[in-house]
Amino acid sequence: MKMVSQTALLGWSEEWHNSATVRPGGMMKRHVLMSVVATLISGAIFVAALFRQYALVEVAASILTGLQVFFLSTAIGDLLDKKKKSHRARTSAVALFTIFLVAFYYFTRYLH
């Protein structure tokens, strides 16, 4: 039985892990997709609040939709610049703003 050194095994496992999980541009495409979905959700909540006449939710949704569009444009710019990593703070902000807006809409709807 042939013994393989740990360094050779480690190098092989790192290559396999990197090729299996990280594709060129794959992470950035996910962030762009997440920004698109968040923008669509914010816009849909704005339209729903407009029809139900929730004024405060409309204002919050319009501001957050504008921010989501800004985050989407920066994510698309990063993708076009072929950056390898996205900004974690921006990605977290996109998710948190969307969750806040959905929760605020349903809370306002529950109170009426």
N, C-alpha and C positions, 0 to 999 in steps of 0.2 A: 504494500500500500504506500503510495507516494504522499509525503507530507507537504502541504502548501504553507508558505509563510503567511503570517498575519498581514503583512504589508501588501502582499500580492492580492490576498483575498479582499482586503479593505479597498484597494484601488479598483478592483473589479466591481465591488458592490456599490461604490460611489458612482462609477460610470453607469451602471445599470439603473440606479436610483435617479440620476439626473436625466437619463434618456427616457425613462418611463414616466416621470411626473412633469417635467418642465419642457414645454415646447416653445420654440421661439415665438414671442408675441402672444402666447396663449393666455398668460395672466392679464395682459393689458386688454385683450379682447373681452375677458370676463368683466373687467372693471367698466369698460365701455357699455357692455350689455346691462350691467347692474345700474349704471347711470341712466340708460334709456328707460329701463323698467321703472326706476324711481321717478323720472320725469313724467312718464305716462300716468303713474299713480297719483302724483301731485296734481296734474292737470285734470284727471278724472274727479278727484275730490273737489277741486275748484268748481267744476261744472255742476257736480251734485249739490254743493253748498249754494251755488247760484240759483238752482231750481228750488231748493228748499228755503231759500232766503235766510241763511245763517250768515249775517254780515261779518261777524268777527272771524268765522272760519274762512270766509271768502278772502278777507284781507291777509290772513295767515297763509292761506293756500296760494294766493297770487305772489306773495313775497318768496315763499319757499319754492314755488315753481320756477321763479326767476333764478334763484340760487341753484336749483337742480340743473337748469339749462346751462348756467355758467360752469358747473362741475362737469356736465356732459361735454361741453366744448373743450375744456382743458384735458379731459380724458381722451378725446379724439385727437387733440394736438399732441399729447404724449404718444399715442399710438402711431401717428404719422411721423413723429420724430424718432420712432423705433426705440423708445426707452424700454429698459428691461424691467424696471420696477415702477409701481405707481406709488403715489403718496398715501401712506396709511391714514393720515389725518383726514384727507379728502374723502377717502373711501368710507371711513367711519362716520364722517359728517353726512354723507349721502344717506347711509342707512339710518342714522339717528333722526335726521330731519323727516324722512319718510315715515318712520315709526311714530314720531311725535305728531305728525299731521294726521295720520290715520286714527291714532288714539284721541286726538282733540276733536276730530269730526264725530266719532262715535260717542264720545262723552257729551258733546253738544246735542247730538241727536237723542241721546238717552234723556237729557234734561228737558227736552221740549215735548 
